[in-house]
Amino acid sequence: MSLMLAGRVLEVRDGKAIVDVGGELKEAKLDFIRDIKPGDYVKIYYGIVLEKVSREEAMETLARCSYHRSKKLTLTFTVSNRRF
């Protein structure tokens, strides 16, 4: 499973961006896109900025991937009518 994140760039330095992703700071490489500046919204995939996006698109991406903020994941399943 892959995870696409999105957020607002707070700082750009040394070929990397510091991005606010739903209140959590992430560092992402700027290997594929160079015209990023503080205040821009970007999509991040495995720690690499892939594209600049609108604020609305960034919020939509975060909403679809909201599980990334969860610290605990609970899975339940049923086998032969028994719940685990």
C-alpha positions in Angstrom: 0.0 0.0 0.0 1.3 3.4 -0.8 0.5 6.7 0.9 0.2 10.0 -0.8 0.3 13.0 1.5 -0.3 16.6 0.9 0.3 19.8 2.8 1.6 23.4 2.9 5.3 24.2 2.5 6.7 26.0 5.4 10.4 26.2 4.5 12.7 25.3 1.6 16.4 24.6 2.1 19.1 22.4 0.7 16.9 20.8 -1.9 14.3 19.8 0.7 10.9 21.2 1.8 9.5 21.2 5.3 5.8 20.5 4.8 2.9 20.8 7.3 0.8 17.7 6.8 -2.3 18.1 9.0 -0.3 19.6 11.8 2.7 17.2 11.5 5.9 18.4 10.0 7.4 16.2 7.2 10.7 16.7 5.3 10.4 16.0 1.6 13.0 16.0 -1.2 12.7 18.4 -4.1 14.3 16.0 -6.7 11.6 16.3 -9.3 10.2 19.8 -8.9 12.2 23.0 -8.2 9.8 26.0 -8.2 8.5 25.4 -4.7 8.4 28.2 -2.2 6.9 28.6 1.3 3.1 28.9 1.2 2.7 26.5 -1.8 0.7 23.3 -1.4 2.3 20.1 -2.6 1.7 16.3 -2.8 4.3 14.1 -1.3 4.9 10.4 -2.1 7.5 8.5 0.0 9.2 11.6 1.1 9.5 13.2 -2.4 7.5 16.2 -3.6 5.8 15.2 -6.8 3.7 18.2 -7.7 2.4 21.6 -6.6 -1.4 21.6 -6.1 -4.2 23.9 -5.1 -5.1 24.2 -1.4 -8.4 22.4 -2.2 -6.7 19.5 -3.9 -4.3 19.2 -0.9 -7.2 19.1 1.5 -9.0 16.5 -0.6 -5.9 14.3 -0.6 -5.6 14.6 3.1 -9.2 13.7 3.6 -8.8 10.6 1.5 -5.7 9.6 3.5 -6.9 10.7 6.9 -5.8 7.3 8.4 -2.2 8.5 8.4 -2.9 10.6 11.5 -4.1 7.6 13.5 -1.6 6.3 16.0 -3.5 3.0 16.5 -5.1 0.8 13.9 -7.7 -1.7 15.0 -8.6 -4.5 12.7 -11.5 -6.9 13.3 -12.5 -9.9 11.3 -14.9 -12.8 11.6 -14.0 -16.5 11.1 -16.7 -19.1 11.6 -18.9 -16.6 13.4 -16.2 -15.8 15.9 -15.0 -12.2 16.3 -11.3 -11.5 16.9 
